[in-house]
Amino acid sequence: MTKSLDSRFVPGPTYAEMLDPRVLPAELRAKATAARQNEFDPANLFNITWRGPDDQVRHVVLPHELTDLKANLLVMVGRYFPSGSHKVGPAYATLMESELAGDAEPGSSTAIGPSTGNFGIGVAYIAKLKGYSSMIIMPEGMSAERYERIRHYGGQLDLTPGSESDVILVLERTQEYLQDPRNRVLAQFELLPNYRFHRFVTGRSALEAAKPYGNGRVALFVAAPGSAGTLAAGDEIKSVFADCRVAALEPRECSTLFNNGYGSHRIEGIGDKMVTLIHNVLTTDYVALIHDDDCVMGLELLERRGRDLEPHFGLPAGSLDGLQGLFGVSGVCNIIGAIRMARFLGLGPDDNVVTIATDGFDRYPSVLADLERRTGRLEASGVGARAEEIFRGGDAGDILDVQPQTEKERLLGYKQEVWTNFGYSAAYIGRMESQSFWDNEFDKITEIDRRLLEVRSTGNGIRDTGHGAGG
């Protein structure tokens, strides 16, 4: 097929520009900087990056007094991405690659976002900026703030029964939208732009963030998978530091990776009761279970009870003020899991542990209000005991080594069981049993970036004319 240019195309960044906006043309970067004042300015697409205005990777290092670790614990901060979460990155990448392939066209296509929240918010936001309508398919039991943000960006909602652990119902509903060729499903659980974004952008950003600390290496990368895109950062870290360990966290109440368990839980954005298609289980070394309410209560402690925590841990007054607003429930899950995994592995003062805070507190006031309704108000006298239980607790029995081949086969078999039901062949899934599959998908970034720069240089976009052969 031949391609013609579509003047409605709204350009965005390459993978290389998302990794480091300093490579942007000066005029374009100036527009992106100015766009921060108006979230609906399409130039904000060029602000999809882990870097802040100072060009440094946004992260915090948690006080050793809080973590009780010898190792350094770095938390990459995702709340400053456009739309308030790093999930906007894979949402953009998936739509961008669809446009380059001629599969999506602004003004004609509808972006479909199967999600439990942050990815759906990202899809609605990216669709708004690039001129698409959007439909977000989500469980009905998520936080009110998620639904409000999607509507704020003009997205429509199609709610399915259940909550976070009922994503299979979201995938089943998504199949209905595939019947209309005008719909473009940005399928975070199965399409590889999600993997590419996190391996290239998040993984390399994590490596840079760790350089000033300890021995400059990354000894442990920890993330709780929803789509499992973020875990792809571990692939990139391992390509540089082969001895790095990667740990996947999941709710104790929904221990799917741990022992094929099912159940409902309160950690929005993770624990989706499956091995996702884009999860490269070959590079996951450990699975650890975290109690869901430890994460909700931990968020309350860090967000609202910092002044009570500081004297308990021997910190100067105000030491924890800078953490306010930075974390959501899944971010606290990652922090708890990183602490427990670093302790389990016996990491020392030269070692760096990296984890992720996907979003910020702005999406969770209703979750803390629900916590207080369920458990009552936490008195100041009880803060220390609760903090000890959450940040110093944990059981080694909740950590599973999945490096043995038998564990890899179990996880790969479960992936095949899930995804052959959604139209993927056993042969395709079987190719994922080789690291070369993932490396080849990653290597496509060079050509994708070249093609996007080519399209941007024309000042227009791509339209399939329907004539000719190929494509």
Residue pairs with C-beta under 8 A, 6 or more apart in sequence:
1 102
1 464
1 465
1 466
1 467
1 468
1 469
1 470
1 471
2 464
2 465
2 467
2 468
3 102
3 462
3 463
3 464
3 465
3 471
4 462
4 463
4 465
5 458
5 460
5 461
5 462
5 463
6 105
6 106
6 460
6 461
6 462
6 463
7 460
7 461
8 105
8 106
8 107
8 131
8 461
9 99
9 106
9 455
9 460
9 461
9 462
10 42
10 45
10 106
10 129
10 130
10 131
10 461
11 45
11 452
11 455
11 456
11 461
12 45
12 46
12 48
12 92
12 96
12 130
12 452
13 21
13 24
13 45
13 46
13 48
13 49
13 92
14 448
14 449
14 452
14 453
15 93
15 196
15 197
15 200
15 201
15 445
15 448
15 449
16 23
16 445
16 449
17 23
17 24
17 46
17 49
18 48
18 49
18 89
18 197
18 201
19 49
19 200
19 201
19 204
19 205
20 49
20 51
20 55
21 29
21 32
21 46
21 47
21 49
21 51
21 55
22 29
22 55
24 32
24 46
28 43
28 46
29 46
31 43
31 46
32 43
32 44
32 45
32 46
32 47
33 53
34 41
34 43
35 41
35 42
35 43
35 44
35 46
35 47
36 44
36 47
38 44
39 82
39 83
40 128
40 129
41 129
42 129
42 130
44 82
44 129
45 82
45 92
45 126
45 129
45 130
47 81
47 82
48 81
48 82
48 88
48 89
48 92
49 81
49 201
50 57
50 58
50 76
50 78
50 86
50 201
50 202
50 205
50 209
51 57
51 58
51 205
52 58
52 80
57 76
57 205
57 206
57 208
57 209
58 76
58 77
58 80
59 74
59 75
59 76
59 77
59 209
60 74
60 75
60 77
60 322
60 323
60 326
61 72
61 73
61 74
61 75
61 213
62 73
62 75
62 323
62 335
63 313
63 315
63 319
63 320
64 70
65 313
65 314
65 315
66 309
66 313
66 315
66 320
66 391
67 73
67 339
67 342
67 391
68 339
68 343
68 391
68 392
69 339
69 342
69 343
69 347
69 353
70 347
70 348
70 349
70 351
71 214
71 219
71 220
71 342
71 347
71 348
71 349
71 351
71 352
71 353
72 213
72 214
72 349
72 351
72 352
72 353
73 335
73 338
73 339
73 342
73 353
73 355
74 206
74 209
74 210
74 213
74 352
74 353
74 354
74 355
75 326
75 327
75 331
75 334
75 335
75 355
75 356
75 357
76 202
76 205
76 206
76 209
76 354
76 355
76 356
76 357
77 326
77 357
77 360
78 85
78 86
78 87
78 331
78 356
78 357
78 358
78 359
78 360
79 85
79 325
79 326
79 328
79 357
79 359
79 360
79 362
81 87
81 88
81 89
82 88
82 125
83 121
83 122
83 125
83 126
83 149
83 153
84 121
84 149
84 359
84 360
84 362
84 363
85 118
85 121
85 122
85 358
85 359
86 202
86 230
86 356
86 358
86 359
87 118
87 119
87 121
87 122
87 188
87 358
87 359
88 121
88 122
88 125
88 126
89 122
89 197
89 198
89 201
89 202
90 119
90 122
90 188
90 193
90 194
90 197
90 198
90 227
90 229
91 113
91 119
91 122
91 123
91 125
91 126
91 186
91 188
92 122
92 126
93 193
93 194
93 196
93 197
94 186
94 187
94 188
94 191
94 193
94 194
95 104
95 111
95 123
95 126
95 127
95 130
95 132
95 184
95 186
96 193
96 452
97 193
97 448
98 104
98 184
98 186
99 105
99 461
99 462
100 448
100 451
100 452
100 455
100 462
102 462
102 463
102 464
102 471
103 109
103 184
104 111
104 132
104 184
105 463
105 464
106 130
106 131
106 132
106 461
107 131
107 132
108 182
109 132
109 182
109 183
109 184
110 132
110 133
110 134
110 135
110 182
110 183
110 184
111 123
111 126
111 127
111 132
111 133
111 134
111 135
111 184
111 186
112 123
112 134
112 135
112 136
112 137
112 174
112 177
112 183
112 184
112 185
112 186
113 119
113 120
113 122
113 123
113 124
113 134
113 135
113 136
113 137
113 155
113 186
113 188
114 120
114 137
114 138
114 167
114 170
114 171
114 173
114 174
114 185
114 186
114 187
114 188
114 189
115 121
115 123
115 136
115 137
115 138
115 170
115 188
116 138
116 139
116 142
116 164
116 167
116 170
116 226
116 268
116 269
116 272
117 138
117 142
117 143
117 146
117 268
117 269
117 363
118 146
118 269
118 358
118 359
118 363
119 186
119 188
119 226
119 227
120 136
120 137
120 138
120 146
120 150
120 155
121 136
121 146
121 149
121 150
121 153
121 155
123 134
123 136
123 155
123 186
124 134
124 136
124 149
124 150
124 153
124 154
124 155
125 153
126 132
127 133
127 134
127 153
127 154
127 155
128 134
128 153
128 154
128 155
133 154
133 156
134 153
134 154
134 155
134 156
135 155
135 156
135 157
135 158
135 177
135 183
136 150
136 155
136 156
136 157
136 158
137 158
137 159
137 160
137 170
137 173
137 174
137 177
138 146
138 147
138 157
138 158
138 159
138 160
138 170
139 159
139 160
139 161
139 162
139 163
139 164
139 166
139 167
139 169
139 170
140 159
140 160
140 161
140 162
140 163
141 162
141 163
141 164
141 166
142 163
142 164
142 268
143 268
143 363
143 364
143 366
143 367
144 366
145 362
145 363
145 364
145 365
145 366
146 268
146 363
147 157
149 363
150 157
151 157
158 173
160 166
160 169
160 170
160 172
160 173
161 169
162 169
162 264
163 264
163 265
164 254
164 264
164 265
164 266
164 267
164 268
164 269
164 270
164 271
164 272
165 251
165 253
165 254
165 262
165 263
165 264
165 265
165 271
165 272
165 273
166 264
166 273
167 189
167 272
167 273
167 274
168 273
168 274
168 418
171 189
171 422
174 185
174 187
175 422
177 183
177 185
178 185
188 194
188 227
188 229
188 278
189 227
189 228
189 272
189 274
189 276
189 277
189 278
190 276
190 277
190 278
190 419
190 422
190 424
191 278
192 278
192 441
194 227
194 229
194 232
194 278
195 229
195 232
195 278
195 280
195 438
195 441
195 442
196 232
196 441
196 442
196 444
196 445
196 448
197 229
197 232
198 229
198 230
198 231
198 232
198 233
199 232
199 233
199 235
199 236
199 442
200 236
200 442
200 445
202 230
202 232
202 233
202 236
202 356
203 232
203 233
203 234
203 235
203 236
203 237
204 236
206 218
206 221
206 233
206 236
206 237
206 354
207 218
207 236
207 237
207 240
209 354
210 216
210 217
210 218
210 352
210 354
213 352
214 349
214 350
214 351
214 352
215 350
215 351
215 352
216 352
217 241
217 244
217 351
217 352
218 237
218 240
218 241
218 244
218 352
218 353
218 354
219 241
219 243
219 244
219 245
219 345
219 347
219 351
219 352
219 353
220 244
220 245
220 246
220 247
220 338
220 341
220 342
220 345
220 347
220 351
220 352
220 353
220 354
221 233
221 234
221 237
221 244
221 245
221 246
221 247
221 353
221 354
221 355
222 246
222 247
222 249
222 334
222 337
222 338
222 341
222 353
222 354
222 355
223 230
223 231
223 233
223 234
223 247
223 248
223 249
223 334
223 355
223 356
224 248
224 249
224 250
224 267
224 269
224 270
224 271
224 290
224 330
224 333
224 334
224 337
225 231
225 248
225 249
225 250
225 257
225 270
225 272
225 276
225 279
226 269
226 270
226 271
226 272
226 330
227 272
227 276
227 278
228 248
228 275
228 276
228 278
228 279
229 278
230 356
230 358
231 246
231 248
231 279
231 280
231 283
231 284
232 278
232 280
233 356
234 244
234 246
234 283
234 284
235 280
235 283
235 438
235 442
237 244
237 246
237 354
238 244
238 246
238 283
245 285
245 286
245 341
245 345
246 283
246 284
246 285
246 286
247 284
247 285
247 286
247 287
247 288
247 337
247 338
247 341
248 257
248 284
248 286
248 287
248 288
249 270
249 287
249 288
249 289
249 290
249 333
249 334
249 337
250 256
250 257
250 258
250 270
250 271
250 287
250 288
250 289
250 290
251 263
251 265
251 266
251 267
251 270
251 271
251 289
251 290
251 291
251 292
251 333
252 289
252 290
252 291
252 292
252 398
253 263
253 264
253 265
253 266
253 271
253 291
253 292
254 261
254 262
254 263
254 264
254 265
254 271
254 273
255 261
255 263
255 289
256 262
256 271
256 272
256 273
256 274
256 275
256 414
257 275
257 284
257 287
257 402
257 411
258 287
258 289
258 400
259 400
260 410
260 414
262 273
265 271
265 292
266 292
266 293
266 295
266 296
266 329
266 367
267 290
267 292
267 295
267 296
267 329
267 330
267 333
268 328
268 329
268 330
268 363
268 367
269 328
269 329
269 330
269 358
269 359
270 330
270 333
274 414
274 415
274 418
275 281
275 411
275 412
275 414
275 415
275 418
276 415
277 415
277 419
277 424
277 429
277 432
279 415
280 432
280 435
280 438
281 402
281 408
281 411
281 412
281 415
282 408
282 433
282 435
282 438
283 435
284 402
284 411
285 401
285 402
285 403
286 341
286 399
286 400
286 401
286 402
286 403
287 399
287 400
287 402
288 337
288 340
288 341
288 398
288 399
288 400
289 398
289 399
290 333
290 336
290 337
290 340
290 398
293 371
294 336
294 389
294 390
294 393
295 329
295 330
295 332
295 333
295 336
296 329
296 332
296 367
296 368
296 371
297 371
297 378
297 386
297 390
298 332
298 335
298 336
298 390
298 391
299 327
299 328
299 329
299 331
299 332
299 361
299 364
299 367
299 368
300 368
300 371
300 378
301 309
301 383
301 386
301 387
301 390
302 309
302 320
302 323
302 324
302 327
302 332
303 323
303 324
303 325
303 327
303 361
303 368
304 368
305 378
305 380
305 383
306 319
306 320
306 321
306 323
306 324
307 317
307 320
308 380
308 383
308 384
309 315
309 320
309 383
309 384
309 387
310 316
310 317
310 318
310 319
310 320
311 317
312 383
312 384
312 387
313 387
324 361
325 360
325 361
325 362
326 357
326 360
326 361
327 335
327 357
327 360
327 361
328 357
328 358
328 359
328 360
328 361
328 363
328 364
329 364
329 367
330 358
330 359
331 356
331 357
331 358
331 359
334 355
334 356
334 357
335 355
335 357
336 390
336 391
336 394
337 355
338 353
338 355
339 391
339 394
340 394
340 398
340 399
341 353
341 399
342 351
342 353
343 394
344 396
344 399
347 353
378 386
400 407
401 407
402 408
402 411
412 429
412 432
412 433
415 429
415 432
416 426
416 429
416 430
419 429
420 426
420 429
431 437
432 438
455 461
455 462
464 471
